[in-house]
Amino acid sequence: MTEQAWTIGRLLSWTADFFAQKNIESPRLAAEVLLSSALHCQRIELYTRFDEVVSEVVRNDFRGLVKRHASGEPVAYLVGQREFYSMSFAVNQHVLIPRPETEHLVSETLDRLPAKSAEPLKVCDVGTGSGAIAVCLAKYLPQAKITAIDISPNALEVARSNAENHRVSERIEFREADLLSQVQGEVFDAIVSNPPYISESEMAAVPDSVKKFEPRQALVGAGADGGQTTRDLIDQALPRLKPGGWFLVETSPMLAPSLKSYLEGQPKWKRCGVVKDSAGHSRVLWAQKQS
Ligand SMILES: C[S@@+](CC[C@H](N)C(=O)[O-])C[C@H]1O[C@@H](n2cnc3c(N)ncnc32)[C@H](O)[C@@H]1O
């Protein structure tokens, strides 16, 4: 009896079943992304090549990726990229993998800023990581000048290469700094951030694939509730915003009510609010400075 050949279709079914047995999220999608990476092709191409037999060399590479994913390593790090706001971003272990929730922060920012303006808009992205937010804002606000800050020089290297790949590097200035401490004598139309906001105690419940592989500095916020980094940022942002300027941060549903009260307690903010993500969780905290 001849052995059944390892075609693309068969490899995908086998791997999706294997991942499903290991309770891995989106098993079929993970199998497709890893196989297209091993084959150096677009995921969509797999569908027209189902009956193609996969070479021993490619199968070996694929097997390695499958093993690493089965032991928790995120697909995005294995293939070195992740889609965000329909754009592809290079990622490595020095940067947080951009999350779909953060797309709400980008769209809420775009909703508040004019697409065209007489003066170039000035926007600051604090804790830029892979540069996902800064690059999207630069793409969709062609007149904006962006300052992208991170405390991690390794993250800034990734962000710079993403800005170059998306041809917006001439409008983004990258700075290594602790929050807004190095921003002196400059004011912005908007300050946006997805800061670290998980508390030490919440970290215990975070999945191993996040805890073991994503940078701790990108996840854990200061203070017992994880919200001190955001409160520090609120305090530092106020004097660095133009009158009527916008402040937008991603946060957790647990922190959103107390952070909103914190903003409401400061009269220099004209108004503030919280926007829910597509899962119905409070996610984006926004505030506008008095005019
Ligand atoms: C949650 S990640 C966000 C990354 C990216 N903006 C995104 O949304 O995918 C937080 C980022 O803030 C950076 N960070 C942490 N503490 C910081 C600080 N005190 N000052 C500046 N950046 C900081 C981390 O290095 C990390 O890149």
The ligand as an ORCA input file, in Angstrom:
! r2SCAN-3c Opt
* xyz 0 1
  C       1.369     47.933     25.598
  S       2.862     48.270     24.717
  C       2.203     49.161     23.338
  C       2.962     48.996     22.070
  C       2.256     49.586     20.837
  N       1.999     50.994     21.003
  C       0.952     48.857     20.577
  O      -0.105     49.410     20.869
  O       0.989     47.719     20.099
  C       3.593     49.497     25.739
  C       4.906     50.089     25.247
  O       5.290     51.119     26.179
  C       6.680     51.062     26.409
  N       6.900     51.647     27.747
  C       6.732     51.076     28.967
  N       7.010     51.963     29.933
  C       7.345     53.118     29.314
  C       7.743     54.412     29.785
  N       7.821     54.669     31.096
  N       8.036     55.363     28.887
  C       7.960     55.102     27.549
  N       7.589     53.902     27.039
  C       7.286     52.934     27.918
  C       7.034     49.591     26.305
  O       8.410     49.422     26.003
  C       6.071     49.135     25.186
  O       6.710     49.223     23.933
*
